[in-house]
Amino acid sequence: MTDPANDWIAPLGQMLDGLGIAMCLFDDQDRTQAWNETFLRFFPEHAGHVHVGEPYCDNLRRFYLGRLGPDEIERIDSYIDAGIARHRGQTQPFAFEHRGRQLVVSSLRLQGVGRLRVWSLRHGAALDLLGQGAGLPQDAGALSSLLDRVPVGLMQCDAAGAITWVNAAFALKYGLHDPRAALGRTLEEVFRQAWTAAGTPDAPACVQGLQTLREMMRFTGAPFELTLPGPRTVRVQARPGVDSVHLYAHIDITELRLQQERLAEAEQAARDSATALARESALLQATLQNMEQGVAMINPQGRIEFYNQRILELLDLPRELLDTQPLLEDVIRFQREHGEFEDQPPQALAHLSPHSLGTVQPLAVRQRPNGRMIEVRSIPVAGGGLLRTFTDVTERHQHQQNIEHLASHDSLTGLYNRAKFMECLVAEVALARRQQGHLAVLYLDLDGFKPINDTHGHAAGDQVLVWVGQTLRRVARESDFVARLGGDEFAVLQRGIDHYDQAVALAQRLADALSQPWTLGKLRVQVGASIGIALYPEHGSDPEALLAAADQAMYLVKTGNRKGGSLVVPRQTRGGGAPQMS
């Protein structure tokens, strides 16, 4: 981009390039002063032609020459006059389509500088699919398979307005359990049902939406907006097809509306600011200060030129440090002095290298000393340097950990579940086979548990199971794996033993502990356990056989049939005596 006298505009343009936002600066006489690379990408007709000092009317002429058809070209001067009036009087963002892109343009008056205009993508690639006429397959099954993957709600209607097809995203937006439920109905009927199902069919948004539908469905191609329960806002865009069949895209613009509101608020605050505040760029307030992510703009020399408030909060950095535009290495040194980056794997710290500037870096996630998980993205910008974003992903990380824990643990007792126990058993048997080691599997079935469930209810039974789980973890070694296999059956994997008596001793301790009476509310509760032991490799050379042998041993204890001398089956007597062995 060009480099006017304002020393802040060049880095601003580079930063917006990194965010995929176009900009162009005009002075008070509507003469072009500066632009960035994204401006030329959005408007390629200006490439090689726009220049500093060019009147805005010349800029508009190139723009319209590429848009107007032969029947409209004679009215180009009136279009230019209207465009200049919009340029000078714009106070709110508005959207338009250009070269297959849906763009939103905002205009900001900067006192003593001129007018800054910015363009950003509005709806992404979903409308491009419709606008470019991307050869959709004629086969209905192939069409549904393809478009069900599109996050945009799609609807096809016949000439009478009856729905003939919708995709899964449409059904989700309008609260339909099955896309087929929309077939044969009108959009007005589907919309009314969505509000009825929400219990507010008389809501102002529903009344207004029905009125909008009655007015706008007559004009295919005219976009309009609807408010759905939630509330969510969708923009409806139609594309006429053949034989009076029309395809409608229902695009969720709820977040876009919120962003537009925040942008409008930031622009209003900037207009009310003094000249000095205006030069610091109200756009930065809209694009940086209101972001959930921490943002830092680092120049090719490694200095932090821009930052937002969020980065101070996420990284616990003092404003006084970043206000000096320090080198990145100085900031990293400060962080190391305060305990950062200790015990971090090398791949998580690759972005700290001075060689990372101006290069594509992989996504990095690291844990701060306070436990917060930070996701770091590095985006190279034109001319060198990079835009770096920091996102708090602690909640997402914890959610993932919870999912992984639920997949491997019993939800009631917190012990390993059967699947996780078998995973551990497979690994330990393989290790013992390589090292010619030994291990034992103890299979436990509670005695006297069913009467508690039958007499006092399942809630009491659950409390007993929780107590059993706590007892097993307390008695077993920290290195042992303890699991609830299901119902009142438990298992313990005893690793690193070198003698049969060690397994027997553990079984005895478990049986003794579980036979102790304890209080459940006002009840005096006492349960016991039948315990079967299987040793590797004596009683099984593979995980399944080993567990089955321990289960068989437990069954022999349970039934009193203790024949079969290859299985060790300690049995806890009611009086807490020594284990008996078959």
Buried (B, 14 or more C-beta within 10 A) or exposed (E): BBEBEBEBBBBBBBBBBBBEBBBBBBBEEBBBBBBBBBBBBBBEBBEEEBEBEBBBBBBBBBBBEEBBEEEEEEEBEEBBEEBBEEBEEBEEBEBEBBEEBBBBBBBBBBBEBBBBBBBBBBBEEBBBBBBEEEEBEEEEEEBBEBBBEBEBBBBBBEEEBBBBBBBBBBBEBBBBEEBEBBEEBBBBBBBBBBBBEBEEBEBEBBEEBBEBBEEBBEEBEEBBBBBBBEEBBBBBBBBEEEEEEBBBBBBBBBEBBEBBEBBBEBBEEBBEBEEEBBBEBBBBBBBBBBBEBBBBBBBEEBBBBBBBBBBBEBBEBEEEBBEEEBBBEBBBEBBEEEEBBEEBEEEBBBBBEEEBBBEEBEEBBBBBEEEBBBBBBBBBBEBBBBBBBBBBBBEEBEEEEEEEEEEBBBEEBBBBBBEBBBBBBEEBBEEBEEEEBBBBBBBBBBBBBEEBBEEBEEEBBEBBBBBBBEBBBEBBEEEBBBBBBEEBBBBBBBBBBEEBEBBBBBBBEBBBBBBEEEEBEEEEBEBBBBBBBBBBBBBBEBBEBBBBBBBBBBBBBBEEEBEEEEBBBBBBEEEEEEBEBB
